[in-house]
Amino acid sequence: MRHCVGCGYCCIKSPCVLGQMWYGSEPTERCPGLVWKKSRYVCKLIEEHPNDDSLKKELSVGEGCCCGLNSWRRNVKKR
């Protein structure tokens, strides 16, 4: 498990169920809640509800990146 670098890989490759419900996006589309801030991606749901512990738990905030296929970790850029 590695810390999150804000590369956007997980949200671009596989939008979460909450993002799909909140924004009404299809599973194959990039989540509209994924926003570029300065030098990394952040989740708009978390920014709008920073004290919602159940939301953080559901989205695994702070759990880090566990995807071995994530080749974007070394090259965080706006995509």
C-alpha positions in Angstrom: 0.0 0.0 0.0 1.4 3.4 -1.0 0.2 6.9 -0.1 -2.0 8.7 -2.5 -0.1 11.0 -4.8 -3.3 12.5 -6.4 -2.6 11.1 -9.9 -6.4 10.5 -10.5 -5.8 6.9 -11.8 -8.4 5.2 -9.7 -11.2 7.8 -10.4 -10.5 8.0 -14.1 -10.2 4.2 -14.6 -13.0 3.2 -12.3 -15.4 5.9 -10.9 -16.8 5.1 -7.5 -20.4 4.2 -6.9 -21.0 7.4 -4.8 -19.6 9.6 -7.6 -21.9 7.8 -10.1 -24.9 8.3 -7.8 -24.1 11.9 -7.0 -23.2 13.1 -10.5 -25.2 10.7 -12.5 -22.3 9.6 -14.6 -22.0 6.3 -16.4 -19.4 3.8 -15.2 -17.3 4.3 -18.4 -17.1 8.1 -18.0 -14.6 10.0 -15.9 -16.1 11.2 -12.7 -17.0 14.9 -12.8 -16.1 15.0 -9.1 -12.4 14.5 -9.9 -10.9 18.0 -10.1 -7.3 19.2 -10.7 -6.1 21.4 -7.9 -2.6 23.0 -8.3 -0.5 19.8 -8.7 -2.8 16.9 -8.0 -6.4 15.6 -8.4 -8.8 15.7 -5.5 -12.4 14.5 -5.0 -15.0 17.3 -5.0 -17.2 15.2 -2.7 -14.6 15.2 -0.1 -13.8 18.9 -0.5 -17.5 19.7 -0.1 -17.9 17.4 2.9 -14.5 17.5 4.7 -15.9 16.3 8.0 -18.0 13.4 6.8 -16.2 10.4 8.2 -18.6 7.9 6.6 -18.0 9.4 3.2 -14.2 9.2 3.8 -14.5 5.6 4.9 -16.7 4.7 1.8 -14.1 6.3 -0.5 -11.1 4.8 1.4 -9.6 8.3 1.9 -6.2 8.0 3.4 -5.9 4.3 2.6 -3.5 4.9 -0.2 -3.0 3.4 -3.6 -3.1 -0.4 -3.8 -3.2 -0.8 -7.5 -0.1 -2.5 -8.9 -1.1 -1.5 -12.4 -1.0 2.2 -11.7 1.8 3.5 -13.9 0.7 7.1 -13.4 2.1 7.4 -9.9 5.5 8.8 -11.1 4.0 11.2 -13.5 1.2 13.2 -11.8 -0.2 15.6 -14.4 -3.5 17.1 -15.5 -5.1 14.5 -17.8 
